Amino acid sequence: MRRHAERDANEDLTARGLEQCARARETLDFPYDAFVTGPAKRARLTMEALGGTATAVDPRIGPRPRRPFLEFEKRHRDLMARGMDAVTAWFAIPEAIAPLEEVGRTAAIAVTEIAAKLPKDGRALAVSHGGTIEPMAVVALGRPFGSLFGGAELANCEGVKAYVRDDSIVRVDIVRLPP
């Protein structure tokens, strides 16, 4: 599962976003048996730039919903103004942990259901969002954000490799892009 590339206000990928996709392509293990994106245009365009085709859309791996986090937005903005990235700031707000874990559970269910449809030893490539991928890994492994991600959100086109066995995510490898 990869985070979408940099995009502009119209959800189109920027030139830098296309460069991110080119770098990320080098870290992918084609062929894949399935391609899945969240519903946002930036996810679909990232998948196309990564070389994925015939993409299915699954809203459960889409952007983090805004509603459960509205009451924490001022604190979130303050943490970001002090230098934290967006996802790290959300995880730094204790009251935001429960809604983040719900986002993670929803995404983890989607991952296991996608895996269940694959052939034996099959693989899928998914494009999702920061703020969705990290909580999915936290919930799947039962480990704190900081211990998994080193206190830094996934950058554009970075992601995780989730390994599923018997309807459970049993391993998650963090995939960072080389500088």
GIMO-V859551 format. One record per backbone hydrogen bond with DSSP energy under -1.0 kcal/mol. NH is the residue of the N-H (numbers start at 1). CO is the residue of the C=O. If there is no record, write none. Layout:
nh:NH co:CO
nh:NH co:CO
This chain:
nh:2 co:126
nh:3 co:158
nh:4 co:128
nh:8 co:12
nh:11 co:8
nh:14 co:6
nh:18 co:14
nh:19 co:15
nh:20 co:16
nh:21 co:17
nh:22 co:18
nh:23 co:19
nh:24 co:20
nh:25 co:21
nh:27 co:24
nh:28 co:25
nh:33 co:123
nh:36 co:125
nh:37 co:56
nh:38 co:127
nh:44 co:40
nh:45 co:41
nh:46 co:42
nh:47 co:43
nh:48 co:44
nh:49 co:45
nh:50 co:46
nh:52 co:47
nh:56 co:35
nh:58 co:37
nh:61 co:58
nh:62 co:59
nh:69 co:66
nh:70 co:67
nh:72 co:69
nh:73 co:70
nh:76 co:72
nh:77 co:73
nh:78 co:74
nh:79 co:75
nh:80 co:76
nh:81 co:77
nh:82 co:78
nh:83 co:80
nh:84 co:79
nh:89 co:85
nh:90 co:86
nh:91 co:87
nh:92 co:88
nh:93 co:90
nh:96 co:93
nh:97 co:94
nh:100 co:96
nh:101 co:97
nh:102 co:98
nh:103 co:99
nh:104 co:100
nh:105 co:101
nh:106 co:102
nh:107 co:103
nh:108 co:104
nh:109 co:105
nh:110 co:106
nh:111 co:107
nh:112 co:108
nh:113 co:109
nh:114 co:110
nh:115 co:111
nh:116 co:112
nh:118 co:115
nh:122 co:119
nh:125 co:34
nh:127 co:36
nh:128 co:2
nh:132 co:129
nh:133 co:129
nh:136 co:132
nh:137 co:133
nh:138 co:134
nh:139 co:135
nh:140 co:136
nh:141 co:137
nh:142 co:138
nh:143 co:138
nh:148 co:144
nh:149 co:145
nh:150 co:146
nh:152 co:149
nh:158 co:155
nh:159 co:175
nh:160 co:1
nh:161 co:173
nh:163 co:171
nh:165 co:168
nh:168 co:165
nh:170 co:163
nh:171 co:163
nh:173 co:161
nh:175 co:159
